[in-house]
Amino acid sequence: MEGLITKPTRCLKDAKGCFCRWGSSGAKYYYKCGDKAARARARAKADKQGQAAHAGGYKGSENPYKTGFRG
């Protein structure tokens, strides 16, 4: 995947609690906030989702820097 800009796995928090997910629209994998082992498991699941997306043909955005701004 050299030269390919990929979506990162991010760990965030919402009203339901802490979660990790691949990209901005992937599934949320919730874990108990503050539990490092649970966070690692959630991150691994999100990473696996990203790998599956790439295996299924995901190649990323044609222009990953496009913001929709038409100034």
N, CA, C and O of each residue as an XYZ file, in Angstrom:
284
protein
N       0.819     -1.188      0.000
C       0.000      0.000      0.000
C       0.866      1.256      0.000
O       0.434      2.312      0.463
N       2.044      1.147     -0.501
C       2.952      2.282     -0.536
C       2.370      3.393     -1.402
O       1.869      3.142     -2.498
N       2.441      4.625     -0.899
C       1.931      5.763     -1.638
C       0.429      5.962     -1.510
O      -0.111      6.941     -2.026
N      -0.243      5.059     -0.836
C      -1.690      5.137     -0.676
C      -2.019      5.809      0.648
O      -1.507      5.413      1.695
N      -2.856      6.804      0.604
C      -3.294      7.453      1.829
C      -4.494      6.681      2.340
O      -5.510      6.563      1.655
N      -4.365      6.156      3.553
C      -5.432      5.336      4.111
C      -6.092      6.045      5.280
O      -5.543      6.983      5.858
N      -7.262      5.578      5.604
C      -7.980      6.127      6.747
C      -7.329      5.592      8.022
O      -6.969      4.417      8.090
N      -7.182      6.431      9.008
C      -6.597      5.967     10.262
C      -7.634      5.310     11.162
O      -8.834      5.554     11.037
N      -7.153      4.487     12.055
C      -8.008      3.979     13.122
C      -7.914      4.993     14.240
O      -6.825      5.329     14.705
N      -9.065      5.476     14.666
C      -9.088      6.510     15.698
C      -9.863      6.024     16.907
O     -10.829      5.273     16.774
N      -9.443      6.451     18.077
C     -10.158      6.157     19.312
C     -10.713      7.474     19.835
O      -9.974      8.430     20.068
N     -12.026      7.503     20.014
C     -12.742      8.720     20.375
C     -13.723      8.439     21.507
O     -13.744      7.344     22.069
N     -14.528      9.435     21.828
C     -15.530      9.285     22.873
C     -16.795     10.014     22.432
O     -16.732     11.120     21.896
N     -17.947      9.380     22.664
C     -19.227     10.025     22.401
C     -20.127      9.863     23.614
O     -19.656      9.487     24.688
N     -21.407     10.140     23.459
C     -22.343     10.076     24.585
C     -22.459      8.669     25.173
O     -22.777      8.516     26.352
N     -22.202      7.640     24.360
C     -22.302      6.261     24.835
C     -21.032      5.772     25.511
O     -21.071      4.797     26.262
N     -19.904      6.434     25.259
C     -18.647      6.021     25.878
C     -17.489      6.076     24.903
O     -17.567      6.730     23.863
N     -16.420      5.388     25.246
C     -15.205      5.372     24.422
C     -15.317      4.305     23.334
O     -15.899      3.240     23.543
N     -14.752      4.611     22.179
C     -14.800      3.665     21.074
C     -13.633      3.902     20.128
O     -13.020      4.969     20.127
N     -13.339      2.887     19.325
C     -12.373      3.001     18.235
C     -13.124      2.691     16.952
O     -14.064      1.895     16.944
N     -12.697      3.331     15.860
C     -13.275      3.008     14.564
C     -12.289      3.364     13.464
O     -11.419      4.220     13.626
N     -12.454      2.683     12.349
C     -11.606      2.908     11.186
C     -12.249      3.990     10.346
O     -13.398      3.857      9.923
N     -11.514      5.059     10.103
C     -12.039      6.152      9.301
C     -13.101      6.943     10.035
O     -13.180      6.914     11.263
N     -13.910      7.643      9.274
C     -14.927      8.500      9.888
C     -16.314      7.895      9.850
O     -17.237      8.426     10.468
N     -16.480      6.792      9.134
C     -17.820      6.219      9.039
C     -17.847      4.717      9.299
O     -18.847      4.058      9.017
N     -16.772      4.178      9.828
C     -16.739      2.746     10.123
C     -17.546      2.422     11.370
O     -18.028      3.318     12.062
N     -17.687      1.138     11.646
C     -18.397      0.697     12.840
C     -17.649      1.159     14.085
O     -16.422      1.251     14.081
N     -18.385      1.444     15.136
C     -17.775      1.857     16.402
C     -17.625      0.634     17.289
O     -18.581     -0.109     17.509
N     -16.420      0.432     17.794
C     -16.130     -0.673     18.695
C     -15.916     -0.080     20.083
O     -14.857      0.472     20.380
N     -16.931     -0.203     20.924
C     -16.907      0.417     22.249
C     -16.072     -0.387     23.228
O     -15.958     -1.608     23.124
N     -15.488      0.332     24.184
C     -14.708     -0.287     25.257
C     -14.868      0.574     26.500
O     -15.299      1.724     26.417
N     -14.520      0.013     27.655
C     -14.604      0.749     28.900
C     -13.485      1.785     28.943
O     -12.308      1.440     28.841
N     -13.854      3.046     29.092
C     -12.867      4.128     29.136
C     -11.848      3.862     30.248
O     -12.210      3.507     31.370
N     -10.584      4.039     29.916
C      -9.516      3.844     30.888
C      -8.951      2.433     30.921
O      -7.915      2.203     31.546
N      -9.603      1.487     30.266
C      -9.139      0.096     30.235
C      -8.239     -0.089     29.015
O      -8.725     -0.199     27.889
N      -6.926     -0.122     29.244
C      -5.964     -0.194     28.141
C      -6.094     -1.483     27.334
O      -5.955     -1.469     26.111
N      -6.359     -2.587     28.011
C      -6.495     -3.867     27.304
C      -7.746     -3.859     26.420
O      -7.716     -4.338     25.287
N      -8.837     -3.314     26.945
C     -10.083     -3.246     26.166
C      -9.908     -2.306     24.975
O     -10.426     -2.568     23.889
N      -9.175     -1.208     25.184
C      -8.919     -0.275     24.075
C      -8.106     -0.967     22.986
O      -8.381     -0.789     21.799
N      -7.117     -1.745     23.378
C      -6.294     -2.463     22.397
C      -7.141     -3.445     21.598
O      -6.952     -3.587     20.390
N      -8.081     -4.128     22.268
C      -8.963     -5.071     21.558
C      -9.873     -4.327     20.582
O     -10.079     -4.781     19.456
N     -10.420     -3.180     21.013
C     -11.294     -2.394     20.148
C     -10.516     -1.857     18.951
O     -11.027     -1.858     17.831
N      -9.288     -1.401     19.176
C      -8.459     -0.891     18.082
C      -8.135     -2.016     17.099
O      -8.132     -1.800     15.887
N      -7.867     -3.199     17.611
C      -7.563     -4.340     16.736
C      -8.769     -4.670     15.852
O      -8.605     -4.979     14.672
N      -9.975     -4.605     16.416
C     -11.185     -4.869     15.625
C     -11.363     -3.814     14.536
O     -11.711     -4.139     13.401
N     -11.124     -2.547     14.885
C     -11.248     -1.475     13.904
C     -10.187     -1.619     12.813
O     -10.476     -1.407     11.635
N      -8.964     -1.977     13.199
C      -7.903     -2.207     12.213
C      -8.285     -3.336     11.267
O      -8.043     -3.263     10.063
N      -8.885     -4.379     11.827
C      -9.303     -5.520     11.016
C     -10.384     -5.107     10.012
O     -10.415     -5.606      8.887
N     -11.266     -4.195     10.422
C     -12.290     -3.674      9.506
C     -11.623     -2.955      8.340
O     -12.042     -3.107      7.193
N     -10.583     -2.171      8.630
C      -9.852     -1.469      7.580
C      -9.172     -2.433      6.624
O      -9.178     -2.220      5.411
N      -8.585     -3.491      7.166
C      -7.938     -4.499      6.318
C      -8.962     -5.165      5.413
O      -8.691     -5.415      4.238
N     -10.140     -5.454      5.962
C     -11.201     -6.082      5.170
C     -11.673     -5.146      4.057
O     -11.952     -5.589      2.943
N     -11.759     -3.865      4.360
C     -12.179     -2.899      3.342
C     -11.177     -2.867      2.191
O     -11.565     -2.846      1.023
N      -9.896     -2.863      2.526
C      -8.871     -2.859      1.482
C      -8.882     -4.169      0.693
O      -8.698     -4.165     -0.525
N      -9.097     -5.282      1.381
C      -9.163     -6.579      0.703
C     -10.365     -6.633     -0.240
O     -10.334     -7.319     -1.262
N     -11.422     -5.900      0.116
C     -12.631     -5.865     -0.697
C     -12.580     -4.850     -1.828
O     -13.555     -4.687     -2.562
N     -11.446     -4.166     -1.975
C     -11.302     -3.254     -3.093
C     -11.235     -1.778     -2.746
O     -11.085     -0.944     -3.639
N     -11.344     -1.435     -1.465
C     -11.262     -0.018     -1.088
C      -9.880      0.523     -1.446
O      -8.860     -0.070     -1.093
N      -9.858      1.651     -2.147
C      -8.582      2.232     -2.557
C      -8.409      3.638     -2.019
O      -7.384      4.268     -2.277
N      -9.354      4.131     -1.301
C      -9.259      5.482     -0.763
C      -9.880      6.488     -1.704
O     -10.337      6.149     -2.795
N      -9.888      7.700     -1.273
C     -10.451      8.783     -2.059
C      -9.562      9.098     -3.246
O      -8.339      8.986     -3.155
N     -10.167      9.494     -4.362
C      -9.372      9.905     -5.515
C      -8.536     11.126     -5.161
O      -7.390     11.245     -5.594
N      -9.100     12.020     -4.383
C      -8.382     13.206     -3.919
C      -8.605     13.323     -2.418
O      -9.589     13.929     -1.995
N      -7.725     12.762     -1.605
C      -7.940     12.753     -0.158
C      -7.882     14.136      0.470
O      -8.265     14.298      1.629
N      -7.408     15.149     -0.275
C      -7.309     16.484      0.273
C      -8.502     17.355     -0.093
O      -8.578     18.505      0.340
N      -9.428     16.832     -0.879
C     -10.619     17.582     -1.286
C     -11.509     17.812     -0.074
O     -11.836     16.870      0.649
N     -11.896     19.043      0.146
C     -12.692     19.384      1.308
C     -14.114     19.780      0.956
O     -14.942     19.960      1.849
N     -14.409     19.918     -0.313
C     -15.732     20.348     -0.729
C     -15.846     21.860     -0.836
O     -16.886     22.384     -1.235
N     -14.787     22.554     -0.484
C     -14.778     24.016     -0.568
C     -14.729     24.434     -2.037
O     -13.871     23.974     -2.790
N     -15.642     25.296     -2.435
C     -15.689     25.750     -3.825
C     -15.564     27.266     -3.892
O     -16.297     27.921     -4.633
N     -14.628     27.828     -3.112
C     -14.440     29.263     -3.011
C     -14.048     29.895     -4.236
O     -13.859     31.111     -4.271
